[in-house]
Amino acid sequence: MVDSIGRSSVGRSAMVGRKRKNFLQRTIKKMELWRDKARINLFQQRRRYKQKIETNQALMKAKKAGRLPNLNPSGAISRLNDDGLIPKARKFGITHSTVPAKPKYSIVKPAERIYGNKWRAYEQETKDKQKKLLVKK
């Protein structure tokens, strides 16, 4: 728009708004990628930890098999968990999360929270997907 003297108005062009919008979209995509990478790393770390626990348990069982039985009556309580009696807290696990489903001030769409028994369901899903992929090949 030109005023009476012939000067055009000085202000922000439409390109500034587009650049800002593109910057926000790129930033959100980067944040989602970082979140997903961290999540994948967490799953891998948890799997490696479980494998380590299983190998250590196998070693301990092999060591225990070579020993004489413990006749100490106070030791009987600690052996109950090895026989398949699982404490109630571990049996049912966590049923709800205290972390909010959506962060208050985040502009990134949150991923589904996985906690407690959802880990088992997620691991079962991944095993099923891997089996299907092997069958297709």
Beta strands, then each sheet from edge to edge (+ up, - down):
end
